[in-house]
């Protein structure tokens, strides 16, 4: 398997990343190809497709050993399912699959073809193995059963944010941050109402707590450019 490129997103840490692609359509990312693939012919015709599949490396979820069962977050982290019945990144082969909208492609004299995508559920600098066009007539199955995912699909929190804190975020990020927090980024086993959580998005730390189905943002702090807290 050869890494063909990396994606650039505003997620510098794993906390807050949606559990599936497409849940937050306002998310934006750019796929930058590796030098050997920076040729216009390699993406010729891709601009005619509105969605693409990304096959990527779960670079922050690699382990020496894997387990036959995992505990999906949307089931509270307490019910185990077979690893092949989930999309857990902890798999025999640590690869992920995401369907994202292809907003546009642009040519950069240094980087070659740059793919601008929306709805990606990926950490910044995630390695990309492959890109394939999405074909609605074969890839979409509206009548498909989704197992346990059908029972938790509509789960969302009510997000409350004082206006002065919201204005600390770049205008382009405000809607996205609210949508991300509605998905409840907390670890599945943590439900304490007095616990503080921090989500780093772009260059801003968003501090919040959850009480029942209410998520309350109580601080937004801008971080200096280039400062990272790791994973």
N, C-alpha and C positions, 0 to 999 in steps of 0.2 A: 504494500500500500504506500503510495507516494502522496505527501501533503502538497496540494496544488495551490493553496493560498491560506489566508487568515481573514477573519472578520473583525471589523472594528465596531464596537458598540460603546454605550455609556455605562456598561456594567463592569466595574473594576473588581468587584467581589461577587461571589455566587449568591449572597443573600439578596432576595428581591427579584431574582430572575423568574419570569412566569414558568409554570410547570409544563406548559405546552406552547408551541409556536401558534401565532394567530390570536391568542387571547387578548393581547394588547396591540391593536393594529397601528397605533401611533408611534410605536417603537421604530427607530431608524438605525440602520447599520450599513456598512460598506464592506464589500468583499474585495480584498486586494490579492491578486494572484502572485505567485512566486515568479521570479525573473524568467525561468525557462518557459512559462506559460503566457507571458505577456505579448501575445501576438493577436492581431485583430481577427484572424481567421478562426481562432479557437472558440469565439463566441458569435461567429457569423450566424444570423438568423435568430439568436436568442431574444432579441428585442421584440420579436413577434409574439412572445409568450408573456402573459401577465403574472403567472406564478411559477416558481421553480422549487425543486426539492434540493435540499442541502444535506449531504452526508458528511458528518463531522466527527472529530475525535473528542471523546469525553476526557479531555486532558487533565482535569482536576478530579477525576473519579477513578483513576486507574489503581488497581490493587493486585497483589500477587495471587490472591485467592478469591474465588467468587462463591456465591451461595445460590442454592437452587430456589430459594424463596426470598422475597423482599417485603418490606412493609410500606405500601404506598402512602404518601403523606395525606392524600385526600380521604383515607380511611382511618385517620387519626394516628397512624404509625403503630398501630397495635394489632392489625389484622394482616396476616401474611398471605401473599399470593405467589404463584410460580413466576420466576424472573421473566420467562417468555410470555407471561400474561400481563406484563406491565411494560412501561417505558423507562424503567429505572436505568440510570447510567452505570450502575454496578452490575456488569454483565460479563459473560465469558470473553466477549470481544467488546471493548469499551467504545462503541460507536453510537452516534445519535442520528436521528432523521427529523428534519424540520421542513415544513412547507411554508414558504414566505412569499410575499408579493414582490415582484420585480418592478420597482418604481421607474427606474431608468438605468441606462448604461452611458458612461462617458469615457472618452479617451483622454488619458493623461500621458504627457510626453515622457514622464519618468516611470510611472506605475503601470502603463498600458491600460487595458480595459478595466474600469472600475464599476462594479455592480452595486447599485443603491437598492437596498431591500427594506421591507417593512414587516413588522410582526415577528422578528427573530427572537428566539429564547436562548441567546448565546452570550457567554462571557466574552469580554474584550480579548482579542488575540486568539480565539479558539481556532485550532487548525482545521482546515477544510480538506476532505478527501475527494469529493466529487460534487458536481452540479448537474442536475437533470431537469428538463422542462416538465412542468406539471400538465397532465392531460385530463381535463375534466371528464371526458367520455369514458375513461377507464379508471382514473384515480379517485373519482368521487362516487360514493355509494350512500345516497341519502337514507336508504332503508336499513342500513347496517346496525346491528346491535353493538353496543359499546361496553358491555359487561358492567362492572362496578362503576365505571366512569359516568354512565348514564344517571346514576343516583346522586352525583355530586357536581354535575356540570353547572348548575345555577348558583352554586355557593359563592356569595360575595359579602363583603363587609360594607357598612355605611361609613364613609370617610368624612371626617370633620377637620377643617383646617382654617384657622383664623386668617383673615384677608392679608394682614401684614406679613405673616409667614409665607403665604403663597406668593406674594410679590417678591420675595427674596430669590425665588427660582427664576431662571430664564423663561420667558414667555413660551418658548417652544417646548419646554419640559413640563409645564404645569399640568396639562391634561394627562400626559403620560404618567407622571408620578401618582396622580389620583387613581388612575386605572390600575397601576401596579399594586398599590396598597389595597385596593378593593379585592384583589385576589388572595389576600391574607398571606404575606410572605413568611410568617412565623413557622418555625419547626412544628410539625404536627403534634408533638407531645407537650408543647408549651402553651398553657392556656391561662396563666396567672394574670389577673387584671392589674396588678401593681408592678409588673415588670416592664422596664424600658427596652425598646428595640431601636436599632439604628440601621437605616438603609442608605448606602452610598450610591448615588446616581449622578453620573457626570462628575462635577466638582463640588457637589453638595451632600452634606450629611443630613438626612431627614430623621428626626427622633420622634417616636410615637409610642403609644400604649394602646391596648385593646381592652375594652370592657363590654363583654357580651358580643353583640354584633356591631358595636361602634368602635371604629379606629380613630383615635384622636392624635393629630400631629401637634406636638408641643414645642418643637424647635427646628429651625433650619439653619445650618451653618455652612458657609462657603469655605472650601478647602483650597489652599494654594495650589496652583497648577503644578502637576508632576508629583504631588504627594500621594502615596498609595499605602493602604493598610494591609496589602497582601490579599490572601484568600480568605 
